[in-house]
Amino acid sequence: MPKLYFDEKVNKKVLHKPINSWRGDSSVNLKSRFLTKIVNGNGEKISLSAWNFIYAFVLFGLVFTVLVFSIAKLQIVDGEEMLARSERNKVRITSVKAYRGVIFDSNGEKLVENVPSMNVYVSIEPFIEEDGELNNIKLQESMDTLRGILGEQWESSDTEGNIYDSLSDRVFSIYKDSIYTSKILLARDIDNDMAIKIKSHEQELLGVSIDNGSKRKYIYKDIFTHILGYTGETSAEDIKKYTNLSSGGIVGKLGVERYYEEKLQGTHGKQAEEIDAFGRSVSAEPYMLSEPVSGQNLYLTVNKDVQQKLYELLGEAVTKNSAAGGAAVIEDVNTGEILAIVSYPSYDNNLFIGGISQEDYSKILNDKGNPLLDRALSAQIPPGSTFKTIVAAAGLEAGVITKNSTYISRSGYTFSNGAPFQEFRNSSYGTLNVVGALTVSSNIFFCELIRDWRMQELVPYLEAFGIGQYTGIDIPGEAPGRLPSPENKIKLANTTSPWLEPVWYPEGDSCNSVIGQGITLTTPIQMSNWIAAIANGGTLNTPHVAKKFVDENGFEYPVEVEPIKREIASKSSLDIVKKGMWETVNGSRGIVGSLSNTGTTVAAKTGTAEFGKQNSKGVYEDTHAWTTGFFPYENPKYSFSLLLEDGGMSSNASAVMRDMISWMVQNGFVK
């Protein structure tokens, strides 16, 4: 900055007292009396008035005076009041709940939404004495008053199954389990009239507040229940697992609500407000410490219309065939994306929002159809002859058979010890290769195959197709099924199934296993997944229902899923199995001809899994009906599996898929 030099005349000038009158009105005299000249570094002269310095001094003096006066007022005039207020009031930090992410189907149809809900809470802080102990008397009085207002509309139980006798019992119990809890939920989803009553008794309800929150609403109820799950009050375990949760908060309990909890819940904000000794806010408005960030919206791979239609058809079949229940899956063979996944019967998940009543819960528990069981993921059922698709692929891959290898299907077939083994209904099909064996579903062909092999050598191939393992689908509650191995049979005999002999019979046990009986157990999701691997040429994908997440700014985050295993078998081996499945539907000897008139080319395999008691003729009285396959055959897009638990013959299951595939073709889901 250039250096300033005062004019020499200014330096020599003698200061005078201010004059009260002017002599003359010459502008030249005015300038000579009140102007100074400053020379800058460029030699330019700048004129300044001496009054400029006086004005600055006066302004500074005024500001200083106001500041001193304000400090004096705070310290002297208002000092006692401020001291009392500081002793009487405190600052409370509370969370500002983030909106939970909404869930949509693959086309953006809303499946879940948030609707307004008013909840009642009590803050613990007003009841804590100076010594840190809880003032039980004050708390009891406040809770008794509130109970008189709420009546029976309060949270008398929690997610841990605890039952409380009173509001104070609930507060004492929750606070005892976690002394760091600052706010406890007392009642959910109260109406406006109830809110007005509570606010009118504000003076008597120490620490009680009403939170304008939201709750979940499941639009399609039981149709999507086992996919979506539901939300509920946080438990102690939830709070430990998810750091963003607190007592009285909301957390996903089942389904994708649970699996994707951290993405759906968002991040709660924080606000500060001054409160009095009664826990009431005395701030004009809270101070926002951090803004809440809404949870991400979830878009599923599931199509609402396909899901609805499959649920409808499955429900009709369960009723028609007096089945215990049913399940069905339709899966994209190339990606593992689930187009529809249904378990029947189901239940209305809205009943669990805010806590299900004992009456409603008893109805669900006493339902013979066991609606709480997600059969698509957790029903572990013998797969019957559908299992032959894996055994055929394994035998070809291991070189035990070729496409030209033959065995003879005949009546009177026995093991080396004379024990009989037969085709379904004691049929005989003559000489068969593997394609023919799949076409007519020959038991004897696959029994002969394993007699020429060893069960221990087959087991690794079964594992490669996912038998006895979790698929990893993004819905909690999946069961692994059971691998038919000698080790597993002996383990069962020594633990949960003492009626079994702790011995593996190379002929009897092995032959029962390869036709999907014995100790073999699979789930519908496992079945659709291994069929998808056959259809796509050998990739065992991870089935999933989540497609992408979208945040509040519109940014998309695709769900990335890796295959479980690639190249589980060669394309040449799988092509032979696919040919056998095509013949099963479209060949002259095929046993699933009902699937040949759907509007697209279907390849399939069925299974009638026997269980329970045998009648006097040695025929099992109960059977599970299975059908599985893929379509279109020429360019596979979807695999499917369908189970009717205790639903009779496999043809009952095939009839459902015939109607379902036909509907998909008519509605443009199959090109």
C-alpha positions as CSV (number, residue, x, y, z in Angstrom):
1,M,0.0,0.0,0.0
2,P,1.6,3.4,-0.9
3,K,2.9,5.5,2.0
4,L,1.0,8.7,2.8
5,Y,2.8,12.0,3.5
6,F,1.0,15.0,5.3
7,D,1.3,18.3,3.5
8,E,4.0,20.6,5.1
9,K,1.4,23.3,5.7
10,V,-0.7,20.9,7.7
11,N,2.4,20.0,9.8
12,K,3.1,23.7,10.7
13,K,-0.6,24.4,11.4
14,V,-1.5,25.4,15.0
15,L,-4.8,23.8,16.3
16,H,-7.4,26.3,17.6
17,K,-10.5,25.9,19.7
18,P,-13.7,25.5,17.7
19,I,-15.1,28.9,16.6
20,N,-18.7,29.7,17.1
21,S,-19.0,32.2,14.2
22,W,-17.6,32.7,10.8
23,R,-16.0,35.7,9.4
24,G,-16.8,36.0,5.8
25,D,-18.2,33.4,3.6
26,S,-15.4,32.9,1.2
27,S,-15.1,29.3,0.0
28,V,-11.4,29.7,0.0
29,N,-11.3,30.5,3.7
30,L,-13.5,27.5,4.4
31,K,-11.1,25.2,2.6
32,S,-8.1,26.7,4.3
33,R,-9.7,26.2,7.8
34,F,-11.1,22.7,7.5
35,L,-9.2,20.8,4.8
36,T,-5.9,19.1,5.1
37,K,-3.9,17.8,2.2
38,I,-2.4,14.4,2.1
39,V,0.2,13.4,-0.5
40,N,0.2,9.7,-1.6
41,G,3.1,7.9,-3.1
42,N,2.2,9.0,-6.6
43,G,2.5,12.6,-5.7
44,E,-1.3,13.1,-5.8
45,K,-2.9,15.3,-3.1
46,I,-6.0,14.1,-1.2
47,S,-8.0,16.5,1.0
48,L,-9.5,15.3,4.3
49,S,-11.7,17.1,6.8
50,A,-10.7,17.0,10.4
51,W,-14.3,16.3,11.3
52,N,-14.0,12.8,9.9
53,F,-11.8,11.9,12.8
54,I,-14.3,13.3,15.3
55,Y,-17.2,11.4,13.8
56,A,-15.4,8.1,14.1
57,F,-14.6,8.8,17.7
58,V,-18.2,9.7,18.5
59,L,-19.5,6.5,16.8
60,F,-17.0,4.3,18.7
61,G,-18.1,6.0,22.0
62,L,-21.8,5.2,21.3
63,V,-21.1,1.5,20.6
64,F,-19.0,1.1,23.7
65,T,-21.7,2.8,25.8
66,V,-24.4,0.4,24.6
67,L,-22.2,-2.6,25.2
68,V,-21.4,-1.5,28.7
69,F,-25.0,-0.8,29.4
70,S,-26.1,-4.3,28.1
71,I,-23.5,-6.1,30.3
72,A,-24.5,-4.1,33.3
73,K,-28.2,-5.0,32.7
74,L,-27.3,-8.7,32.4
75,Q,-25.1,-8.7,35.5
76,I,-26.9,-6.4,37.8
77,V,-30.5,-5.9,36.7
78,D,-31.3,-9.3,35.3
79,G,-28.6,-11.2,37.2
80,E,-30.8,-12.9,39.8
81,E,-33.4,-13.9,37.2
82,M,-30.8,-15.4,34.9
83,L,-29.2,-17.3,37.8
84,A,-32.5,-18.8,38.7
85,R,-33.3,-19.7,35.1
86,S,-30.0,-21.4,34.7
87,E,-30.6,-23.5,37.8
88,R,-34.2,-24.2,36.8
89,N,-33.8,-24.9,33.1
90,K,-31.7,-27.3,31.1
91,V,-30.9,-28.0,27.5
92,R,-32.3,-31.2,26.1
93,I,-30.9,-32.8,23.0
94,T,-33.4,-34.9,21.1
95,S,-33.4,-36.8,17.8
96,V,-35.3,-35.7,14.7
97,K,-36.5,-38.8,13.1
98,A,-35.6,-39.4,9.5
99,Y,-38.3,-40.5,7.1
100,R,-37.9,-44.2,6.4
101,G,-37.3,-45.2,2.8
102,V,-40.3,-46.2,0.7
103,I,-40.4,-49.5,-1.1
104,F,-41.5,-49.9,-4.8
105,D,-41.9,-52.8,-7.2
106,S,-39.9,-53.2,-10.3
107,N,-42.1,-50.7,-12.2
108,G,-42.2,-48.1,-9.5
109,E,-45.5,-49.1,-8.0
110,K,-45.6,-48.2,-4.3
111,L,-45.8,-51.2,-2.0
112,V,-45.0,-49.5,1.3
113,E,-45.6,-45.9,2.4
114,N,-45.2,-43.8,5.5
115,V,-48.4,-42.3,7.0
116,P,-48.8,-39.8,9.9
117,S,-48.9,-41.1,13.4
118,M,-48.8,-39.5,16.8
119,N,-46.9,-41.3,19.6
120,V,-46.6,-40.6,23.3
121,Y,-43.3,-40.6,25.1
122,V,-41.9,-39.9,28.5
123,S,-38.5,-38.2,29.1
124,I,-36.6,-39.7,32.0
125,E,-34.6,-36.5,32.8
126,P,-37.2,-34.6,34.8
127,F,-37.4,-37.6,37.3
128,I,-33.7,-37.9,37.9
129,E,-32.6,-36.4,41.3
130,E,-29.3,-34.6,42.0
131,D,-27.9,-37.9,43.4
132,G,-28.7,-39.6,40.0
133,E,-31.5,-41.7,41.4
134,L,-35.0,-41.9,39.8
135,N,-37.8,-40.2,41.7
136,N,-40.2,-43.1,41.7
137,I,-43.0,-41.2,43.3
138,K,-43.2,-38.4,40.7
139,L,-42.9,-40.9,37.9
140,Q,-45.7,-43.0,39.4
141,E,-48.0,-40.0,39.7
142,S,-47.4,-38.9,36.2
143,M,-47.9,-42.4,34.7
144,D,-51.0,-43.0,36.7
145,T,-52.5,-39.7,35.4
146,L,-51.6,-40.7,31.8
147,R,-53.0,-44.2,32.2
148,G,-56.3,-42.6,33.2
149,I,-56.3,-40.7,29.9
150,L,-55.1,-43.5,27.6
151,G,-57.2,-46.2,29.1
152,E,-56.0,-49.5,27.4
153,Q,-54.4,-47.7,24.4
154,W,-50.8,-48.0,25.6
155,E,-47.9,-50.3,24.9
156,S,-48.5,-53.1,27.4
157,S,-45.9,-55.4,25.8
158,D,-42.7,-55.1,23.8
159,T,-40.9,-56.9,21.0
160,E,-39.1,-59.1,23.5
161,G,-42.4,-60.6,24.7
162,N,-42.4,-58.8,28.0
163,I,-45.9,-58.0,29.4
164,Y,-46.3,-54.9,31.6
165,D,-48.8,-54.4,34.4
166,S,-48.9,-50.6,34.1
167,L,-47.2,-47.6,32.4
168,S,-44.9,-47.1,35.3
169,D,-44.0,-50.8,35.2
170,R,-43.0,-50.4,31.6
171,V,-40.9,-47.3,32.3
172,F,-39.2,-48.8,35.3
173,S,-38.4,-52.1,33.4
174,I,-37.0,-50.4,30.3
175,Y,-35.0,-47.9,32.3
176,K,-33.6,-50.7,34.5
177,D,-32.4,-52.6,31.4
178,S,-30.7,-49.5,30.0
179,I,-30.1,-46.6,32.4
180,Y,-28.9,-44.5,29.4
181,T,-32.3,-44.4,27.9
182,S,-33.6,-40.9,27.9
183,K,-37.0,-41.3,26.2
184,I,-39.5,-44.2,26.4
185,L,-42.4,-44.9,24.1
186,L,-45.7,-45.2,26.0
187,A,-48.4,-45.3,23.3
188,R,-48.6,-45.4,19.5
189,D,-50.8,-43.9,16.9
190,I,-53.2,-41.9,19.1
191,D,-55.9,-39.9,17.5
192,N,-56.5,-36.1,17.7
193,D,-59.0,-36.3,20.5
194,M,-56.5,-38.3,22.6
195,A,-53.8,-35.8,21.8
196,I,-56.0,-32.9,23.0
197,K,-56.8,-34.6,26.2
198,I,-53.1,-35.2,26.9
199,K,-52.2,-31.6,26.2
200,S,-55.0,-30.3,28.4
201,H,-53.4,-32.1,31.4
202,E,-49.9,-30.9,30.5
203,Q,-49.3,-29.6,34.0
204,E,-49.9,-33.0,35.6
205,L,-48.0,-35.0,33.1
206,L,-44.4,-34.4,34.0
207,G,-42.0,-35.4,31.2
208,V,-44.8,-36.5,28.8
209,S,-44.6,-35.4,25.2
210,I,-46.4,-36.2,21.9
211,D,-44.3,-36.9,18.9
212,N,-45.7,-36.2,15.4
213,G,-44.1,-39.2,13.6
214,S,-45.1,-41.7,11.0
215,K,-45.8,-45.4,10.7
216,R,-45.6,-48.0,7.9
217,K,-48.6,-48.9,5.8
218,Y,-48.3,-52.1,3.6
219,I,-50.6,-51.5,0.6
220,Y,-51.0,-55.1,-0.6
221,K,-51.1,-56.7,2.8
222,D,-50.6,-60.5,2.8
223,I,-49.6,-60.7,-0.9
224,F,-46.2,-59.2,-0.2
225,T,-45.9,-59.9,3.6
226,H,-43.1,-62.5,3.4
227,I,-41.0,-60.3,1.0
228,L,-41.5,-57.0,2.9
229,G,-41.8,-58.2,6.5
230,Y,-42.7,-55.4,8.8
231,T,-41.3,-52.8,11.3
232,G,-41.6,-52.7,15.1
233,E,-40.3,-51.2,18.2
234,T,-36.6,-51.4,18.8
235,S,-35.3,-54.1,21.2
236,A,-32.1,-54.0,23.3
237,E,-30.5,-56.2,20.7
238,D,-31.6,-53.9,17.9
239,I,-30.0,-50.9,19.7
240,K,-26.7,-52.7,20.0
241,K,-26.7,-53.7,16.4
242,Y,-27.8,-50.4,14.8
243,T,-26.0,-47.4,16.4
244,N,-28.6,-44.9,15.0
245,L,-31.4,-46.4,16.9
246,S,-32.7,-45.7,20.4
247,S,-35.4,-47.0,22.8
248,G,-38.9,-46.5,21.4
249,G,-37.6,-46.2,17.8
250,I,-38.7,-48.2,14.8
251,V,-36.7,-51.0,13.2
252,G,-37.3,-53.6,10.5
253,K,-38.2,-56.9,12.0
254,L,-38.6,-59.3,9.1
255,G,-38.3,-59.3,5.3
256,V,-36.4,-56.7,3.3
257,E,-37.4,-54.2,6.1
258,R,-34.9,-56.1,8.2
259,Y,-32.3,-57.1,5.6
260,Y,-31.9,-53.5,4.4
261,E,-32.5,-51.8,7.7
262,E,-29.5,-49.5,7.6
263,K,-30.3,-48.2,4.1
264,L,-34.0,-47.7,4.8
265,Q,-33.8,-46.1,8.2
266,G,-31.8,-43.1,7.1
267,T,-29.9,-40.9,9.6
268,H,-31.8,-39.1,12.4
269,G,-31.0,-35.5,13.0
270,K,-30.5,-33.8,16.4
271,Q,-32.0,-30.7,17.9
272,A,-31.5,-28.7,21.1
273,E,-34.1,-27.0,23.2
274,E,-34.3,-25.4,26.6
275,I,-36.6,-27.1,29.0
276,D,-37.9,-26.3,32.5
277,A,-37.8,-28.5,35.5
278,F,-41.0,-30.3,34.3
279,G,-39.3,-31.3,31.0
280,R,-41.4,-28.8,29.0
281,S,-39.8,-26.8,26.3
282,V,-39.4,-23.1,27.0
283,S,-37.6,-22.3,23.7
284,A,-39.4,-20.4,21.0
285,E,-38.3,-23.1,18.6
286,P,-35.6,-25.8,18.8
287,Y,-32.1,-25.2,17.5
288,M,-31.3,-27.7,14.8
289,L,-27.9,-29.3,15.5
290,S,-27.9,-31.6,12.5
291,E,-30.6,-32.2,9.8
292,P,-32.1,-35.6,9.4
293,V,-31.3,-37.5,6.2
294,S,-34.1,-39.6,4.8
295,G,-33.6,-43.3,4.2
296,Q,-33.1,-44.5,0.7
297,N,-36.0,-45.7,-1.4
298,L,-35.9,-49.4,-2.3
299,Y,-36.9,-50.7,-5.8
300,L,-37.5,-54.4,-5.9
301,T,-37.0,-56.9,-8.8
302,V,-40.5,-58.2,-8.0
303,N,-43.3,-57.3,-10.4
304,K,-46.5,-56.4,-8.5
305,D,-48.9,-57.9,-11.1
306,V,-47.0,-61.1,-11.5
307,Q,-46.8,-61.5,-7.7
308,Q,-50.6,-60.9,-7.3
309,K,-51.5,-63.4,-10.0
310,L,-49.2,-66.1,-8.7
311,Y,-50.6,-65.6,-5.2
312,E,-54.1,-65.8,-6.5
313,L,-53.5,-69.0,-8.5
314,L,-51.5,-70.7,-5.7
315,G,-54.2,-69.9,-3.1
316,E,-56.9,-71.4,-5.3
317,A,-54.8,-74.6,-5.8
318,V,-54.2,-75.0,-2.1
319,T,-57.9,-74.8,-1.4
320,K,-58.9,-77.0,-4.3
321,N,-56.4,-79.8,-3.4
322,S,-56.8,-79.5,0.3
323,A,-53.1,-78.8,0.6
324,A,-51.5,-77.7,3.9
325,G,-50.0,-74.7,2.0
326,G,-47.9,-73.8,-1.0
327,A,-45.0,-71.8,-2.3
328,A,-43.8,-70.6,-5.7
329,V,-40.9,-68.8,-7.2
330,I,-40.2,-67.3,-10.6
331,E,-36.6,-66.2,-11.2
332,D,-34.6,-64.6,-14.0
333,V,-32.2,-67.4,-15.0
334,N,-29.5,-65.0,-16.1
335,T,-29.4,-62.6,-13.1
336,G,-31.0,-64.3,-10.1
337,E,-33.5,-61.5,-9.9
338,I,-36.8,-62.7,-8.5
339,L,-39.9,-61.8,-10.5
340,A,-42.3,-63.3,-8.0
341,I,-42.0,-65.3,-4.8
342,V,-45.1,-66.4,-3.0
343,S,-45.9,-68.3,0.2
344,Y,-49.5,-69.3,1.0
345,P,-51.3,-68.8,3.3
346,S,-49.9,-65.5,4.5
347,Y,-51.1,-62.8,6.9
348,D,-51.7,-59.0,7.0
349,N,-48.4,-57.5,8.1
350,N,-50.2,-54.2,9.0
351,L,-51.4,-56.0,12.1
352,F,-47.9,-55.9,13.6
353,I,-47.5,-52.2,13.2
354,G,-47.6,-50.6,16.6
355,G,-47.9,-54.1,18.2
356,I,-50.3,-56.8,17.3
357,S,-53.2,-57.6,19.6
358,Q,-53.3,-60.8,21.5
359,E,-56.5,-61.8,19.7
360,D,-55.1,-61.3,16.2
361,Y,-51.8,-63.0,17.1
362,S,-53.7,-66.0,18.5
363,K,-55.6,-66.3,15.3
364,I,-52.4,-66.4,13.2
365,L,-50.8,-68.9,15.6
366,N,-53.8,-71.2,15.6
367,D,-54.2,-71.2,11.8
368,K,-53.5,-74.7,10.6
369,G,-52.0,-73.3,7.4
370,N,-49.1,-71.8,9.5
371,P,-49.1,-68.4,7.7
372,L,-46.0,-67.3,9.7
373,L,-43.9,-69.8,7.8
374,D,-42.3,-68.5,4.6
375,R,-42.6,-71.7,2.7
376,A,-40.7,-70.3,-0.4
377,L,-37.6,-70.0,1.8
378,S,-38.1,-72.2,4.8
379,A,-40.2,-75.2,3.8
380,Q,-37.7,-78.1,3.7
381,I,-39.4,-80.8,1.7
382,P,-38.2,-83.9,-0.1
383,P,-37.9,-82.8,-3.8
384,G,-39.1,-86.0,-5.3
385,S,-38.2,-86.6,-9.0
386,T,-37.2,-83.0,-9.6
387,F,-33.9,-84.0,-8.0
388,K,-33.1,-86.2,-10.9
389,T,-32.2,-83.2,-13.0
390,I,-29.1,-82.7,-10.7
391,V,-28.2,-86.3,-10.5
392,A,-28.4,-86.6,-14.3
393,A,-26.1,-83.6,-14.8
394,A,-23.7,-85.0,-12.1
395,G,-23.5,-88.4,-13.7
396,L,-22.8,-87.0,-17.1
397,E,-20.2,-84.6,-15.8
398,A,-18.4,-87.3,-13.8
399,G,-18.4,-89.6,-16.8
400,V,-20.4,-92.3,-15.0
401,I,-22.9,-92.2,-17.9
402,T,-23.1,-90.6,-21.4
403,K,-26.1,-89.5,-23.4
404,N,-26.1,-93.0,-24.9
405,S,-25.8,-95.0,-21.7
406,T,-28.8,-97.2,-21.1
407,Y,-30.4,-99.1,-18.3
408,I,-33.6,-101.2,-18.3
409,S,-36.7,-100.2,-16.4
410,R,-38.6,-103.3,-15.5
411,S,-41.0,-104.7,-12.9
412,G,-39.6,-107.0,-10.2
413,Y,-36.4,-105.0,-9.8
414,T,-34.6,-105.8,-6.6
415,F,-31.4,-104.9,-4.7
416,S,-28.7,-107.5,-4.2
417,N,-30.3,-108.5,-0.8
418,G,-33.6,-109.1,-2.6
419,A,-35.3,-105.9,-1.4
420,P,-37.7,-104.5,-4.0
421,F,-37.4,-101.1,-5.7
422,Q,-39.8,-100.0,-8.3
423,E,-41.0,-97.2,-10.6
424,F,-43.9,-95.0,-9.6
425,R,-47.0,-97.1,-9.5
426,N,-44.8,-100.2,-10.4
427,S,-44.5,-99.1,-14.1
428,S,-41.9,-100.4,-16.5
429,Y,-40.4,-98.4,-19.3
430,G,-37.9,-100.7,-21.0
431,T,-34.5,-99.6,-22.2
432,L,-33.8,-95.9,-21.4
433,N,-31.0,-93.4,-21.9
434,V,-30.7,-90.4,-19.7
435,V,-33.0,-88.2,-21.8
436,G,-35.6,-90.9,-21.8
437,A,-35.2,-91.5,-18.1
438,L,-35.9,-87.8,-17.4
439,T,-38.8,-87.9,-19.8
440,V,-40.7,-90.7,-18.0
441,S,-39.1,-90.0,-14.6
442,S,-37.6,-93.4,-14.2
443,N,-36.6,-94.4,-10.6
444,I,-34.7,-97.5,-11.7
445,F,-32.5,-95.7,-14.2
446,F,-31.1,-93.4,-11.5
447,C,-30.9,-96.2,-9.0
448,E,-28.8,-98.2,-11.5
449,L,-26.7,-95.1,-12.1
450,I,-25.8,-94.7,-8.4
451,R,-25.2,-98.4,-8.0
452,D,-22.5,-98.0,-10.6
453,W,-21.1,-95.1,-8.7
454,R,-20.7,-94.1,-5.0
455,M,-22.8,-91.7,-3.0
456,Q,-19.7,-90.1,-1.5
457,E,-18.6,-89.2,-5.1
458,L,-22.0,-87.7,-6.0
459,V,-22.2,-85.4,-2.9
460,P,-19.7,-82.8,-4.2
461,Y,-21.8,-82.3,-7.3
462,L,-24.9,-81.9,-5.2
463,E,-23.1,-79.3,-3.2
464,A,-22.1,-77.5,-6.4
465,F,-25.8,-77.1,-7.2
466,G,-26.4,-75.6,-3.7
467,I,-28.0,-78.6,-2.0
468,G,-27.8,-78.3,1.8
469,Q,-26.6,-74.7,1.6
470,Y,-28.2,-71.2,1.8
471,T,-28.8,-69.4,-1.5
472,G,-28.1,-66.1,0.2
473,I,-31.3,-64.5,-0.9
474,D,-31.8,-61.0,0.6
475,I,-34.8,-62.0,2.8
476,P,-34.1,-63.3,6.3
477,G,-35.3,-66.7,7.5
478,E,-34.0,-69.0,4.7
479,A,-33.4,-72.7,5.5
480,P,-30.5,-74.7,4.0
481,G,-32.3,-77.9,3.2
482,R,-30.4,-81.1,3.8
483,L,-27.7,-82.9,1.8
484,P,-28.3,-86.7,1.4
485,S,-24.9,-87.9,2.6
486,P,-23.9,-90.9,4.7
487,E,-22.5,-88.5,7.4
488,N,-25.8,-86.6,7.6
489,K,-27.8,-89.8,8.0
490,I,-25.6,-91.1,10.8
491,K,-25.7,-87.7,12.5
492,L,-29.5,-87.6,12.3
493,A,-29.8,-91.1,13.7
494,N,-27.7,-90.1,16.7
495,T,-29.5,-86.8,17.4
496,T,-33.0,-85.7,16.2
497,S,-34.1,-88.8,14.3
498,P,-33.4,-91.8,16.5
499,W,-35.8,-94.0,14.4
500,L,-33.1,-94.0,11.7
501,E,-30.4,-96.6,11.7
502,P,-26.9,-95.1,12.1
503,V,-25.8,-96.9,8.9
504,W,-25.7,-95.9,5.3
505,Y,-27.0,-98.6,3.0
506,P,-25.2,-98.2,-0.4
507,E,-28.1,-99.5,-2.4
508,G,-31.3,-98.6,-0.4
509,D,-30.2,-95.2,1.0
510,S,-28.4,-94.2,-2.2
511,C,-31.3,-95.1,-4.5
512,N,-33.8,-93.3,-2.3
513,S,-31.6,-90.2,-2.3
514,V,-31.1,-89.9,-6.0
515,I,-34.8,-89.9,-6.6
516,G,-35.4,-87.1,-4.1
517,Q,-36.6,-89.2,-1.2
518,G,-34.8,-90.5,1.9
519,I,-33.2,-87.7,4.0
520,T,-33.0,-85.3,1.0
521,L,-34.6,-82.0,1.7
522,T,-34.8,-78.8,-0.5
523,T,-36.6,-75.5,-0.5
524,P,-38.5,-73.9,-3.4
525,I,-35.9,-71.1,-3.7
526,Q,-33.1,-73.7,-3.9
527,M,-35.0,-75.6,-6.6
528,S,-35.7,-72.5,-8.8
529,N,-32.1,-71.6,-8.4
530,W,-30.5,-74.9,-9.5
531,I,-32.9,-75.1,-12.5
532,A,-31.8,-71.5,-13.4
533,A,-28.2,-72.8,-13.4
534,I,-29.2,-75.6,-15.7
535,A,-31.0,-73.2,-18.0
536,N,-28.2,-70.6,-18.2
537,G,-25.4,-73.0,-18.9
538,G,-23.9,-73.5,-15.4
539,T,-23.9,-70.3,-13.3
540,L,-25.4,-70.7,-9.9
541,N,-26.6,-67.1,-9.2
542,T,-27.5,-65.5,-5.9
543,P,-31.2,-65.0,-6.0
544,H,-32.3,-61.5,-4.8
545,V,-35.4,-59.2,-4.6
546,A,-33.6,-55.8,-4.3
547,K,-32.7,-54.1,-7.6
548,K,-31.6,-50.6,-6.6
549,F,-31.7,-47.8,-4.0
550,V,-32.5,-44.2,-4.7
551,D,-31.6,-41.4,-2.2
552,E,-33.5,-38.2,-1.6
553,N,-31.4,-36.4,-4.2
554,G,-32.4,-38.9,-6.9
555,F,-29.0,-40.7,-7.1
556,E,-29.3,-44.4,-7.9
557,Y,-27.3,-47.2,-6.3
558,P,-27.8,-50.6,-8.1
559,V,-27.7,-53.6,-5.8
560,E,-24.6,-55.6,-6.9
561,V,-24.8,-59.3,-6.5
562,E,-22.1,-61.9,-7.3
563,P,-22.9,-65.5,-8.4
564,I,-22.5,-68.2,-5.9
565,K,-20.5,-70.3,-8.3
566,R,-19.7,-70.4,-12.0
567,E,-19.3,-73.4,-14.3
568,I,-20.9,-75.9,-11.9
569,A,-21.2,-78.2,-14.9
570,S,-20.2,-78.2,-18.5
571,K,-22.6,-76.8,-21.1
572,S,-22.6,-80.2,-22.9
573,S,-23.8,-82.0,-19.8
574,L,-26.5,-79.4,-19.1
575,D,-27.7,-79.4,-22.7
576,I,-28.5,-83.1,-22.4
577,V,-30.5,-82.5,-19.2
578,K,-32.3,-79.6,-20.8
579,K,-33.3,-81.9,-23.7
580,G,-34.7,-84.4,-21.2
581,M,-36.8,-81.6,-19.6
582,W,-38.0,-80.5,-23.0
583,E,-39.1,-84.1,-23.8
584,T,-40.9,-84.2,-20.4
585,V,-43.3,-81.5,-21.6
586,N,-43.2,-81.8,-25.4
587,G,-42.2,-85.4,-26.2
588,S,-44.5,-88.2,-27.1
589,R,-43.7,-90.0,-23.8
590,G,-43.7,-86.8,-21.8
591,I,-45.6,-86.8,-18.5
592,V,-46.2,-83.1,-18.2
593,G,-48.0,-82.4,-21.4
594,S,-50.2,-79.8,-19.6
595,L,-47.3,-77.3,-19.9
596,S,-47.1,-77.7,-23.7
597,N,-50.0,-75.3,-24.4
598,T,-49.0,-72.1,-22.7
599,G,-48.0,-70.0,-25.7
600,T,-44.3,-70.5,-25.1
601,T,-42.0,-73.5,-25.1
602,V,-41.5,-74.9,-21.6
603,A,-39.0,-77.4,-20.3
604,A,-39.9,-79.0,-17.0
605,K,-39.6,-81.7,-14.4
606,T,-42.1,-82.8,-11.8
607,G,-42.0,-84.6,-8.5
608,T,-44.4,-86.4,-6.3
609,A,-42.6,-86.7,-2.9
610,E,-44.0,-89.4,-0.7
611,F,-44.2,-89.1,3.1
612,G,-46.1,-90.2,6.1
613,K,-47.8,-93.6,6.4
614,Q,-48.3,-96.4,3.9
615,N,-51.7,-98.0,3.3
616,S,-52.3,-101.7,3.1
617,K,-51.1,-101.8,-0.5
618,G,-47.8,-100.2,0.4
619,V,-48.8,-96.8,-1.1
620,Y,-48.0,-93.7,0.8
621,E,-51.2,-91.9,1.9
622,D,-49.6,-88.4,1.6
623,T,-47.6,-86.7,-1.1
624,H,-46.1,-83.3,-1.8
625,A,-46.7,-82.0,-5.4
626,W,-43.8,-80.3,-7.1
627,T,-43.2,-78.8,-10.5
628,T,-40.1,-77.0,-11.8
629,G,-38.7,-75.9,-15.1
630,F,-37.8,-72.9,-17.3
631,F,-39.0,-71.0,-20.3
632,P,-38.7,-70.1,-23.2
633,Y,-36.7,-73.2,-24.0
634,E,-34.9,-71.7,-27.0
635,N,-33.7,-68.6,-25.1
636,P,-34.3,-69.2,-21.4
637,K,-35.5,-66.2,-19.4
638,Y,-37.3,-67.6,-16.3
639,S,-37.0,-70.6,-14.1
640,F,-39.8,-71.6,-11.7
641,S,-40.6,-73.9,-8.9
642,L,-44.0,-74.6,-7.3
643,L,-44.9,-76.7,-4.2
644,L,-48.2,-77.8,-2.9
645,E,-47.4,-79.1,0.5
646,D,-49.4,-82.4,1.0
647,G,-51.1,-81.4,-2.2
648,G,-51.4,-84.7,-3.9
649,M,-50.0,-85.6,-7.3
650,S,-47.4,-83.4,-9.2
651,S,-50.0,-82.8,-11.9
652,N,-51.8,-80.5,-9.4
653,A,-48.8,-78.3,-9.2
654,S,-48.2,-78.3,-13.0
655,A,-51.8,-77.1,-13.6
656,V,-51.0,-74.0,-11.6
657,M,-47.9,-73.2,-13.6
658,R,-49.8,-73.8,-16.8
659,D,-52.2,-71.1,-15.9
660,M,-49.5,-68.8,-14.6
661,I,-47.2,-69.1,-17.7
662,S,-50.2,-68.6,-20.0
663,W,-51.1,-65.5,-18.2
664,M,-47.5,-64.2,-18.4
665,V,-47.5,-64.8,-22.2
666,Q,-50.8,-63.0,-22.7
667,N,-49.7,-60.0,-20.6
668,G,-46.4,-59.5,-22.4
669,F,-43.9,-60.9,-19.9
670,V,-42.6,-63.5,-22.3
671,K,-41.3,-62.5,-25.7
